[in-house]
Amino acid sequence: MIDSSRVLRPLSEAGDATDRLVTYERPAELAEALEATWSAVERSLRLLLRSHTAVAESERLGAFSPEEMPLPRLVEALRKHNLVSMELAGRVHELAQAAQRAASGDVRASDADVARQAVMDLRRDVMTAADSPIQEVAHRAVETGAVEEPVQAVRSPRRRPPLILGLIGLILLAVAGTLVYFFFRGGSEDAAGMAAFQEQRLGVAEEKFRQSLDRKPDDLLALLYLGRIYRRQGRLASADSMLGMAMHYAPEDPDVRRERGHLLMAAGQPSKAAIEYDAAIRADPSEKLNWLALVQALRAANDPRVEDVIQRAPADVQAALRSSVVAPAPGPLPANPR
């Protein structure tokens, strides 16, 4: 079973570097951020290979040695075991080349986008791999014949269920119990995180939501709140990573799309923010915040479609849209985001 929090720890520890991929002011700052981000990505990739029990012992032992396991071989091994996507494999090579160029003084603005996308894709792939330990165990059992039983003569038409069915039943009960336990633990941590967020104790809120994600990687509420916390702290790359994972689990969720719009507004990209807000409206046209945010973004981008948007809005929010010069600050996230 893959411990996603352990595998992704290098990325978490390099949070300042990934943030500088967005906030850098000089090429030298971007170069440093690229090198530090690449170092964290490579470390996480090697941890991912090392932690996967289906990988051959020789590969696992050599995972941390660049001499025994150079980058091409590392990526090949990860792909062989379906631990990383083809898209991530390509971005890993791009990021490695960008970091190498940056070390020699050749750095480009587009390198920051490559690094940010690589971090986002790596988080997604690790979470996906960690989400399916049961399927992995079942597949391994079938491969090795562990589920096969010796043939036995039938003594009576009223025979008991085969032993394997009983074992499967016990396994399913155990899995169900584990899921229930983690679900309620995650819910408790989410509640504590929400309370801390409302009290502006952002450090405590971050810790609680991180704990929730360790147990339930697809906890949409935790991902949304972490995205908001990081945005408020100016850690835009970290916010982007959290919302990227939220998009992976719920690409059409209106709260996710609206929060991505807020992030793009904070990054000074109102035109791109408008696209996210428009998607939020399509998903939930009754939510007033979606319309207010879209009008704000269009006005900030000097987009002539403002009046058309107001005309399309529900009648009960049109007055507010006409009078809103600046949309209100985002309010609390819903307790159960759709």
Residue pairs with C-beta under 8 A, 6 or more apart in sequence:
1 53
1 130
1 133
1 136
2 48
2 51
2 52
2 126
2 129
2 130
2 133
3 51
3 130
4 126
4 127
4 129
4 130
4 214
4 217
5 213
5 214
6 47
6 51
7 44
7 47
7 48
7 51
7 126
7 130
8 44
8 122
8 123
8 126
9 44
9 47
10 39
10 40
10 41
10 43
10 44
10 47
11 18
11 40
11 41
11 44
11 119
11 122
11 123
11 241
13 40
14 36
14 37
14 39
14 40
15 235
15 238
17 32
17 33
17 36
17 37
17 40
18 33
18 37
18 40
18 115
18 116
18 119
18 237
18 238
18 241
19 234
19 235
19 236
19 237
19 238
20 29
20 30
20 32
20 33
20 237
21 30
21 33
21 34
21 37
21 112
21 115
21 116
21 237
22 112
22 116
22 236
22 237
22 240
22 267
23 234
23 236
24 30
24 33
24 112
27 107
30 102
30 107
30 109
30 111
30 112
31 102
31 103
31 105
31 107
33 112
33 115
34 95
34 98
34 99
34 102
34 107
34 111
34 112
34 115
35 99
35 102
35 103
37 95
37 99
37 115
37 118
37 119
38 95
38 96
38 98
38 99
38 115
39 99
40 119
41 92
41 95
41 115
41 118
41 119
41 122
42 71
42 96
44 122
44 126
45 74
45 75
45 78
45 84
45 92
45 122
46 63
46 64
46 69
46 74
47 63
48 78
48 83
48 84
48 126
48 129
49 55
49 59
49 60
49 63
49 69
49 74
49 77
49 78
49 81
49 83
50 60
50 63
50 64
52 60
52 81
52 83
52 129
54 81
54 136
54 140
55 63
55 77
55 81
59 69
59 77
62 68
62 69
63 69
63 74
69 77
71 92
71 93
71 96
75 84
75 89
75 92
75 93
78 84
78 89
79 86
79 89
83 125
83 129
84 92
84 122
84 125
85 121
85 125
87 121
88 118
88 121
88 122
88 125
91 114
91 117
91 118
91 121
92 118
94 114
94 118
95 111
95 114
95 115
95 118
98 107
98 108
98 111
98 114
98 115
101 107
101 108
101 111
102 111
116 237
116 240
116 241
119 237
119 241
120 240
120 241
120 244
120 245
123 241
123 244
123 245
124 244
124 245
124 248
127 217
127 218
127 245
127 248
128 248
130 217
131 217
131 218
134 175
140 146
141 147
147 164
149 162
149 163
149 164
182 215
182 216
183 216
185 212
185 215
186 212
186 215
186 216
186 219
186 222
189 208
189 209
189 211
189 212
189 215
189 222
190 208
190 209
190 212
190 219
190 221
190 222
190 225
192 204
192 208
193 204
193 205
193 206
193 207
193 208
193 209
193 212
193 222
193 225
194 205
194 221
194 225
194 332
194 333
194 335
196 202
196 204
196 205
196 208
197 205
197 225
197 228
197 229
197 332
198 332
202 229
202 232
202 233
205 225
205 229
206 226
206 229
209 219
209 222
209 225
209 226
209 229
210 222
210 226
212 219
212 222
213 219
213 222
213 223
213 226
216 222
217 245
218 249
220 246
220 249
220 250
220 253
220 256
220 337
221 333
221 335
221 336
221 337
223 242
223 243
223 245
223 246
223 249
224 242
224 243
224 246
224 255
224 256
224 259
224 333
224 337
225 333
226 238
226 239
226 242
227 239
227 240
227 242
227 243
227 246
227 259
227 263
228 239
228 259
228 262
228 330
228 333
229 239
230 236
230 238
230 239
230 242
231 239
231 262
231 263
231 266
236 263
236 266
236 267
239 263
240 263
243 256
243 259
243 260
243 263
246 253
246 256
246 259
247 256
247 260
250 256
250 337
250 338
252 279
252 283
253 283
253 337
253 338
254 279
254 280
254 281
254 283
254 284
254 287
254 290
254 338
255 280
255 333
255 334
255 337
255 338
256 337
257 276
257 277
257 279
257 280
257 283
258 276
258 277
258 280
258 287
258 289
258 290
258 293
258 330
259 330
259 333
260 273
260 276
261 273
261 274
261 275
261 276
261 277
261 280
261 293
261 294
261 297
262 273
262 293
262 330
263 273
264 270
264 272
264 273
264 276
265 273
265 293
265 296
265 297
265 300
270 296
270 297
270 298
270 300
270 301
271 297
271 301
271 303
273 293
273 297
274 294
274 297
274 298
274 301
274 303
277 290
277 293
277 294
277 297
278 294
280 287
280 290
280 293
280 294
281 287
281 290
281 291
281 294
283 338
284 290
284 338
285 314
286 314
288 317
288 320
289 327
289 330
289 331
291 309
291 313
291 314
291 317
291 321
292 317
292 320
292 321
292 324
292 327
292 328
293 327
293 330
294 309
295 306
295 309
295 310
295 321
295 324
295 327
296 324
296 326
296 327
297 303
298 305
298 306
298 309
299 306
299 325
309 321
310 318
310 321
310 322
311 318
313 321
